[in-house]
């Protein structure tokens, strides 16, 4: 019995099967190529975070704190100098009246008028120096308030740094407006009382010059040149008292004056 041989395939069928891919090699529909996602660089992320969150620089904070400490020490020195001028004026107030009374009872009573003129000039000088120290204190304090404090608050990120100064100013205003007697604690009233330590004795001294010259009959004790000198000295004293009074009163509220000038 003869074996049945398989029928050979045509040549075209063999070529197509060779070109056609196998089921394992077939792929689905082709998708458009998409670019790969780019991950943000670590350097860019770090820079953005540093821009959003302010970081304090310890070195710069130490420098500003050192400046603050130096300026506070300068304020203390200025206050001590002002207190010394005030103490000198109070000492003259305590010593000069009995000294002049004793001098008028001696044969050298004519020396009382030149001494009063010199004392009046000393009161005006101490008042001027006192005001200069007072003004310097306000200038330094204004610098600390407007320049140093905002810097330290910005670097530390805390708006409550040195808040006690603002609280103190607000509390003083509340006390002043709480009653009519609150004006006694106002800065202008206290400033006026301090100025009286210098201006009141000088004003009394000017009046005393005329009283002593005419009441004590000292006119005949002085030559014409002496009377001219006494008159000029008294006029200089009057001018100093008037000028200082106007200047002190116009600059009484130094906090407001510095804000207006700024």
C-alpha positions in Angstrom: 0.0 0.0 0.0 1.5 3.2 -1.0 1.9 6.3 1.4 0.0 9.4 0.5 2.3 12.4 0.3 1.2 15.9 1.2 0.4 18.3 -1.6 3.0 20.9 -1.9 2.0 24.6 -1.3 2.2 27.1 -4.0 5.2 29.4 -4.1 3.1 32.6 -3.6 1.6 31.2 -0.4 5.0 30.4 0.9 6.2 34.0 0.3 3.2 35.5 2.0 3.5 33.4 5.0 7.2 34.4 5.3 6.3 38.1 5.2 3.3 37.9 7.5 4.2 38.3 11.2 3.4 35.6 13.7 0.7 36.1 16.3 3.4 36.6 19.0 5.0 39.3 16.9 1.8 41.2 16.1 1.3 44.6 17.9 -1.7 46.7 18.6 -2.4 50.0 16.9 0.5 52.4 17.0 0.2 55.4 19.4 1.6 58.8 18.8 5.0 59.4 20.5 4.6 61.4 23.7 7.6 63.2 25.1 8.7 61.9 28.5 7.8 63.9 31.6 10.5 66.2 32.8 11.1 66.1 36.5 11.8 69.6 38.0 15.4 70.0 38.9 16.2 70.0 42.6 18.1 73.3 42.3 15.0 75.1 40.9 12.8 73.6 43.7 15.3 74.6 46.4 15.5 78.2 45.0 11.7 78.6 44.9 11.4 77.4 48.5 14.1 79.8 49.6 12.2 82.6 47.9 8.9 81.7 49.6 10.2 81.2 53.1 12.5 83.9 54.4 15.4 82.6 56.3 17.1 84.6 59.0 20.8 85.2 58.8 22.4 84.9 62.2 25.4 87.1 61.3 23.3 90.0 60.1 21.0 89.7 63.1 24.0 89.9 65.4 25.3 93.0 63.6 21.9 94.8 64.0 21.6 93.8 67.7 25.1 95.2 68.3 24.0 98.4 66.6 20.9 98.5 68.7 22.9 98.0 71.9 25.4 100.8 71.0 22.6 103.2 70.2 20.8 102.4 73.5 24.1 103.1 75.4 24.3 106.4 73.5 20.7 107.3 74.6 21.7 106.5 78.3 24.7 108.8 78.0 22.7 111.6 76.5 20.1 111.3 79.3 22.8 111.4 81.9 24.2 114.6 80.4 20.8 116.2 80.3 20.3 115.2 84.0 23.6 116.8 84.9 22.6 120.1 83.2 19.3 120.0 85.1 21.1 119.3 88.3 23.4 122.3 87.8 20.4 124.5 87.2 18.7 123.3 90.4 21.9 123.8 92.3 22.1 127.4 91.2 18.5 127.9 92.1 19.2 126.7 95.6 22.5 128.6 96.1 22.1 131.9 94.4 19.2 133.6 96.3 20.8 133.4 99.7 24.2 134.2 98.2 22.8 137.4 96.5 21.0 138.4 99.8 24.3 138.0 101.6 26.2 140.0 99.0 23.7 142.9 99.1 24.3 143.3 102.8 28.0 144.0 102.3 29.9 146.9 100.8 30.3 145.0 97.6 26.6 145.0 96.8 27.4 146.5 93.3 28.7 143.0 92.3 25.2 141.5 92.6 24.0 142.9 89.2 26.9 141.5 87.2 26.6 138.2 89.1 22.9 138.0 88.2 23.6 138.7 84.5 26.2 135.9 84.5 23.8 133.5 86.4 21.0 134.3 83.9 23.3 133.4 81.0 24.3 130.2 82.8 20.6 129.2 83.1 20.0 129.8 79.5 23.1 127.9 78.5 22.2 124.9 80.6 18.7 125.0 79.2 20.0 125.0 75.6 22.4 122.1 76.3 19.6 120.2 78.1 17.4 120.6 75.0 20.2 119.5 72.7 20.6 116.3 74.6 16.8 115.8 74.6 16.7 116.3 70.9 19.5 113.8 70.3 17.7 111.2 72.3 14.6 111.6 70.2 16.7 111.4 67.0 18.3 108.1 68.0 15.0 106.7 69.3 13.4 107.6 66.0 16.2 105.8 64.1 15.7 102.7 66.3 11.9 102.8 65.6 11.9 103.4 61.9 15.1 101.6 60.7 16.4 99.1 63.2 13.2 97.6 64.5 11.7 96.9 61.0 15.0 95.2 59.9 15.1 92.9 62.9 11.4 92.0 62.5 12.0 91.2 58.9 15.0 89.0 59.6 13.4 87.1 62.5 10.0 86.9 60.9 8.3 88.0 64.1 6.2 91.2 64.1 6.2 91.3 68.0 9.9 92.0 68.5 10.3 95.1 70.7 6.6 95.5 70.9 6.8 96.9 74.4 7.7 100.4 73.1 4.5 100.5 71.0 2.5 99.3 74.0 4.0 101.9 76.2 3.2 104.7 73.8 -0.4 103.4 73.4 -0.8 103.1 77.2 0.4 106.6 77.8 -2.2 108.0 75.3 -5.0 106.0 76.9 -4.1 107.4 80.3 -3.9 110.9 79.0 -7.4 110.6 77.4 -8.9 108.8 80.3 -9.6 111.9 82.4 -9.0 115.7 82.4 -6.1 115.3 84.7 -4.4 112.9 82.3 -3.0 116.0 80.5 -0.7 116.4 83.5 1.2 113.4 82.3 1.5 114.6 78.6 4.9 115.0 77.1 4.3 118.7 76.4 3.4 119.4 80.0 6.3 117.5 81.4 8.5 119.3 78.9 7.2 122.7 80.1 8.0 121.9 83.7 11.5 120.9 82.8 12.1 124.1 80.9 10.8 126.2 83.8 13.9 125.0 85.7 16.0 127.0 83.4 13.8 129.8 82.1 12.0 130.8 85.3 15.1 131.6 87.3 16.5 133.6 84.3 13.3 135.5 84.0 13.3 136.3 87.8 16.9 137.4 87.5 16.0 139.9 84.8 13.3 141.4 87.0 15.7 141.4 90.0 18.2 143.5 88.1 15.8 146.4 87.8 14.6 146.1 91.4 18.1 146.0 92.8 19.3 148.9 90.7 16.5 151.3 91.6 15.3 150.0 95.0 18.8 149.5 96.5 20.0 152.8 95.1 22.9 151.2 93.4 22.6 153.5 90.4 25.1 155.9 91.9 27.6 153.1 92.5 28.2 152.5 88.8 29.8 154.9 86.3 28.0 155.5 83.0 30.0 152.8 81.2 28.9 150.4 84.0 25.2 151.3 83.5 25.5 150.8 79.8 27.1 147.4 80.3 24.4 146.4 82.8 21.7 147.5 80.3 23.3 145.6 77.5 23.7 142.5 79.7 20.0 142.7 80.7 18.9 143.0 77.1 21.0 140.0 76.1 19.4 138.0 78.9 15.9 139.0 77.8 16.8 138.1 74.2 18.1 134.7 75.3 15.0 133.9 77.4 12.6 134.9 74.6 14.4 133.0 71.9 14.8 129.9 73.9 11.2 130.0 75.1 9.9 130.2 71.5 12.3 127.6 70.3 11.5 125.2 73.2 7.8 125.6 72.7 7.9 125.0 68.9 10.0 121.9 69.4 8.1 120.7 72.5 6.6 117.6 70.8 9.8 116.3 69.3 8.2 113.0 68.2 5.8 114.9 66.0 8.4 117.3 64.8 10.7 114.4 63.6 7.8 112.7 61.8 6.9 115.9 60.0 10.6 116.5 59.0 10.9 112.9 57.8 
